[in-house]
Amino acid sequence: MNISDEIKSRVDIVDFISDTVNLRKAGKNYTGFCPFHQNTKTPSFIVFPDTQTWRCFGACADGGDIFSFVMKREGCDFKEALQLLARRAGVTLQEAEPQATQKDQQHQKLLELQSAAAAYFHHLLMASPAGAQARDYLAKRELTAETIIAFQLGYALDEWEALKSHFVERGYSPELLVAAGLIVERDDGSPGYDRFRNRLMIPIRDTQGRVIGFGARALQAEQVPKYLNSPQTALFDKSATLYGLDMARRHIRAADQVVIVEGYMDVIQAHQRGAKNVVAQMGTALTEQQLRLLKRTTGHFVLALDADTAGQAATLRGLNVAREALEREQVPVITARGLIRYENRLNADIRIAILPEAKDPDDILREGLAGWQKIIENAAPVIDFYFQAVTANLDLNSAKGKSIAVQELIPVLRDIGNSVEQEHYIQKLARLIHVDERTLMAELKRGPKPRPASRQQPQPARPDAPPAKKDLGLPKISPNTDVGLEEYCLSLILAYPSALAVANDLLEQQSISGLLVNDFKGGENRAIFKSLQLWTASETPEIELLKEMVDDVLRSRLAALAALWPHRSSIPTEKISRDLCKTILKLKLRHIIEQIKELDFLQREAIENQDLKAVRQYMELVEMWKQQRKLLEQMSDALTLVGRRRAEVNM
């Protein structure tokens, strides 16, 4: 029994979820209102004691085990969920290797130093005579004492070695101060002087509320730069950090919306005025890591960046990153022939808050919360902003300008989930560039160019597994059993990374979605598959790269998966891709069969409660899933030897 299984055996999922969700016993299962979306009429959230799993049949359309519930509720990764549940279960996590322990000790020392530095700066602001100018500045920004304390704002003395002397006297080494980014390293590599001098100090925290770095605001006009951040350290990576997220996360979840601004002061002012779902990016544009942090908590984003040219450019860059970084969902679309086709749609709602000219969020918030709320409520759909930003500098009377507008806007229109909205914007684009709607619709339906399937034979990656005798067979885990099916699929991708793209292409050619995160039940397997998706897309998917991408708590599981595929002679491309296809289909069929059973349960309960609307809704969902089941079974049959021979006979 591994550590995850031990935790599951000690923590009952019904008891755990009951702490935050009001569950009612219904037969042998439990129902309630989903904690992840607004739902007050029909309970759509079910917990299954027998399988120790949960599922939402409402807006979430998600489910899984106790680990996936914690990851979704807390917006955390698998490692953090494991630590939380281990504490609940009273399970001691395995001690790390000596090298890892040493690294953890250094990490802890840096955290302690940053916390002590924040307290040091805060004391100077609140109590020292030298901090008067910083206190005057904050008074002009109308920040209250409560806000200053809540954000632990501070002041750095206008001296070259004040901080260095303070902490060296208290036993901290100069080398640790350099590693924390608090003092500057000299050209010869020796510890130098204080990095921050005569500045307002703003502690930057991680999602757990621990100080990892600082933003420092100049207090004199001649000081440059205006804002000076901590350098990249073992704790602080500005591309993967959002200012204020530690304080805003629960408010973001409650509002199911995050507002993204540019500056520290915008966030601080917003929280003081009552707009607490606000965070700030740590640079000129949003990054993929920042968006993924936020996506754990909400799928609704409002960008409230400055209205000047630089702000507009930053907004556009952020939108492009968002479209690439945020998850997409496979949406079933009924074709004219009655078949089901899957289309990729952006699984997020992004809007742009249009700020008044020459005003930033801090200015607006100081005028009152109502004005800010009105701007956020009236945030424009992202498509409208794209139209304005993309076409602003184009000559739409020229062939070249029209072509660029189509190239830039059609991919954005493909992300629209509502067909009526999509047609509206096609009409708008047609009027704008004076091109026939049918031409644009044809371009829209053409779809993005698919990534070409590799014509080379998938070669096995070289995991750290002991060499064994030649073996042309498959792993010992059988794909025909439910137990181990997910592990079999992951091990196959791990051994032959290029097979995933080939298998997904084969499925999508038959209007079936490729392998998705939700096709896996277990939290561990979901976390590993997310890493495998990125890994297989890299130019050279080496096993060492994958080890770096996977949380350290999952590496033993990764090694176990790798060991399922000992060293072997090459297997034909067609055999590997077909076997992976069949395994993916089995995973999807398992999911659909479970969905139908669970919907039957809900349908019976709705009949007992005489809820005719819910009965009709569940019947429609069951019918849709039955159609999907038939399609998957047909393709699964076609991939078998008997099925292929039958197809040849019927040709």
Secondary structure, 3 states (H helix, E strand, C coil): CCHHHHHHHHCCHHHHHHCCCCCEEECCEEEECCCCCCCCCCCCEEEECCCCEEEECCCCCCEECHHHHHHHHHCCCHHHHHHHHHHHHCCCCCCCCHHHHHHHHHHHHHHHHHHHHHHHHHHHHHHCHHHHHHHHHHHHCCCCHHHHHHCCCEEECCCCCHHHHHHHHCCCCHHHHHHCCCEEECCCCCEEEECCCCEEEEEEECCCCCEEEEEEEECCCCCCCCEEECCCCCCCCHHHCCECHHHHHHHHHHHCCEEEECCHHHHHHHHHHCCCCEEECCCCCCCHHHHHHHHCCCCEEEECCCCCHHHHHHHHHHHHHHHHHCCEEEEEEECCCCCEEEEEEECCEEEECCCCCCCCHHHHHHCCHHHHHHHHHCCEEHHHHHHHHHHCCCCCCCHHHHHHHHHHHHHHHHCCCCHHHHHHHHHHHHHHHCCCHHHHHHHHHHCCCCCCCCCCCCCCCCCCCCCCCCCCCCCCCCCCCCCCHHHHHHHHHHHCCCHHHHHHHHHHHCCCCCCCHHHCCCHHHHHHHHHHHHHHHCCCCCHHHHHHHCCHHHHHHHHHHHHCCCCCCCCCHHHHHHHHHHHHHHHHHHHHHHHHHHHHHHHHHHHHCCCHHHHHHHHHHHHHHHHHHHHHHHHHHHHCHHHHHHHHHHC
